[in-house]
Amino acid sequence: MKFKVMLISVFIAITLFVLPVLALAHGTAEISVTPDVVAAGGKIKVKGQEMGANEEFTILLEGLKFKTELGEAKSNDKEEFQVEFVILVNAPSGVYQVRAVGKDGDTTTAELTVTAPLKAAVTSQPTAEPTPSAAPMKIAINRPPIEMYGALGIVILSVVAGLALVRWN
């Protein structure tokens, strides 16, 4: 009987701990924006890594009071993409999230600061800093289901192991 319980516990441990780790060994989707500070009307380059092979994404620019779609991107066989966009001249100065949204709804973001448009004549005044806001900003924290199942598995396995130890003593 004890051998059966131990064998089942080992099987559960392998299922709940080893398999999720192997599944999570693949990298996390990530985008980067260069430059990270740009004047309205300027160009940015958005690079995606570990985005999944041959997937399509909608690239959005989202701020507190201004949102727009920048365009589309498609990852290659190496799960990467690189696209260039022009920030609209009428985009207000501020801090924005550049968001890549997949067709399946998965989202990854990077931060971008937009400043006032550059003037033709150079002035001696420094560039205005974006003003901070007290308004809350929604940050999407997407966790894959395998992480949640892994955490639940750890709790269940701990309870089972605890009960088994109490019963054997």
C-alpha positions in Angstrom: 0.0 0.0 0.0 2.8 2.4 0.9 4.6 1.6 -2.3 1.4 2.4 -4.3 1.0 5.7 -2.6 4.6 6.6 -3.1 4.4 5.6 -6.8 1.3 7.7 -7.3 3.0 10.7 -5.5 6.0 10.4 -7.8 3.8 10.3 -10.9 1.9 13.4 -9.7 5.1 15.2 -8.8 6.5 14.6 -12.3 3.3 15.6 -14.0 2.9 18.8 -12.0 6.5 20.0 -11.7 8.5 18.7 -14.6 6.1 19.1 -17.4 5.2 22.7 -16.6 8.9 23.6 -16.4 9.5 22.1 -19.8 6.5 24.0 -21.2 7.8 27.3 -19.7 11.3 26.7 -21.0 10.2 28.5 -24.2 10.9 32.2 -23.9 8.3 34.9 -23.2 6.9 37.1 -26.0 8.6 40.5 -25.8 8.6 43.7 -27.9 11.0 46.6 -27.8 10.7 50.1 -29.2 13.6 52.2 -30.5 14.1 55.0 -29.8 12.1 55.0 -26.5 11.6 58.8 -26.7 10.4 60.2 -30.0 8.9 63.5 -31.1 5.4 63.4 -32.6 5.8 62.9 -36.3 9.0 60.8 -35.7 9.7 57.2 -36.6 9.9 54.3 -34.3 11.1 50.7 -34.8 9.2 47.9 -33.1 10.9 44.6 -32.7 9.2 41.4 -31.5 11.0 38.3 -30.1 9.6 34.9 -29.1 6.3 35.9 -30.7 5.4 32.6 -32.2 6.1 31.6 -35.8 4.2 33.2 -38.6 1.7 35.0 -36.3 0.0 38.3 -37.1 -0.2 41.2 -34.7 -1.9 44.5 -34.5 0.4 47.2 -33.1 -1.3 49.9 -31.1 -0.2 53.1 -29.4 -2.2 53.7 -26.2 -2.0 56.6 -23.7 -4.3 57.9 -21.1 -6.1 60.3 -23.5 -5.0 59.1 -27.0 -5.1 55.7 -28.7 -4.4 54.8 -32.3 -3.6 51.7 -34.4 -0.1 52.0 -35.8 -0.3 49.1 -38.2 0.2 45.3 -38.6 3.2 43.0 -38.1 3.8 39.4 -38.9 6.4 37.2 -37.2 8.8 35.0 -39.3 9.8 31.4 -38.8 12.3 32.5 -36.1 9.4 34.0 -34.1 10.6 37.6 -34.7 9.4 40.7 -36.4 10.7 44.2 -37.0 8.5 47.0 -38.3 8.8 50.8 -38.6 6.0 53.2 -37.9 5.5 57.0 -37.9 4.0 58.5 -34.8 1.1 60.8 -35.7 2.0 64.6 -35.6 -1.2 65.3 -33.5 -0.2 62.7 -30.8 -0.1 64.6 -27.5 3.1 64.5 -25.4 3.1 61.8 -22.8 4.0 58.3 -21.9 2.4 55.6 -24.0 2.3 51.8 -24.2 3.1 50.3 -27.6 1.0 47.1 -27.6 1.3 44.1 -29.9 -2.0 42.2 -29.9 -2.1 38.7 -31.5 -5.1 37.3 -33.2 -5.6 35.0 -30.2 -5.8 38.0 -27.9 -2.3 37.6 -26.3 -0.7 41.0 -25.6 2.8 42.3 -24.9 3.8 45.9 -24.4 6.7 48.3 -24.3 6.9 51.9 -23.1 7.3 54.9 -25.4 7.5 58.6 -24.5 6.2 61.0 -27.1 7.4 64.6 -27.0 6.1 67.7 -28.8 6.7 67.8 -32.6 10.1 69.2 -33.6 10.0 72.7 -35.0 11.9 73.7 -38.1 13.9 76.4 -36.2 15.9 75.3 -33.2 15.0 77.2 -30.1 17.1 77.6 -26.9 14.2 76.3 -24.7 14.6 72.7 -23.4 12.1 70.1 -24.5 9.1 69.9 -22.2 9.0 66.9 -19.9 5.9 64.7 -19.9 3.7 65.6 -17.0 3.0 62.7 -14.6 -0.6 61.7 -14.0 -2.3 60.4 -10.9 -4.8 58.4 -13.0 -4.4 54.7 -12.6 -3.0 52.8 -15.6 -4.2 49.4 -16.4 -1.4 46.9 -16.8 -2.2 43.6 -18.4 -0.5 40.8 -16.6 -1.2 37.7 -18.7 -0.2 34.5 -17.0 -0.2 31.3 -19.1 -2.7 28.7 -17.7 0.2 26.3 -17.2 1.7 28.6 -14.5 -1.6 28.7 -12.7 -1.9 24.9 -12.9 1.6 24.5 -11.7 1.0 26.6 -8.7 -2.2 24.7 -7.9 -0.3 21.5 -8.4 2.3 22.6 -5.8 -0.5 23.3 -3.3 -2.2 20.0 -3.9 1.0 18.0 -3.8 2.0 19.7 -0.5 -1.4 18.9 1.0 -1.1 15.2 -0.2 2.4 14.9 1.1 1.5 16.5 4.4 -1.5 14.1 4.9 0.7 11.1 4.0 3.4 12.2 6.5 0.8 12.7 9.2 -0.8 9.3 8.5 2.5 7.4 8.4 3.7 8.8 11.7 
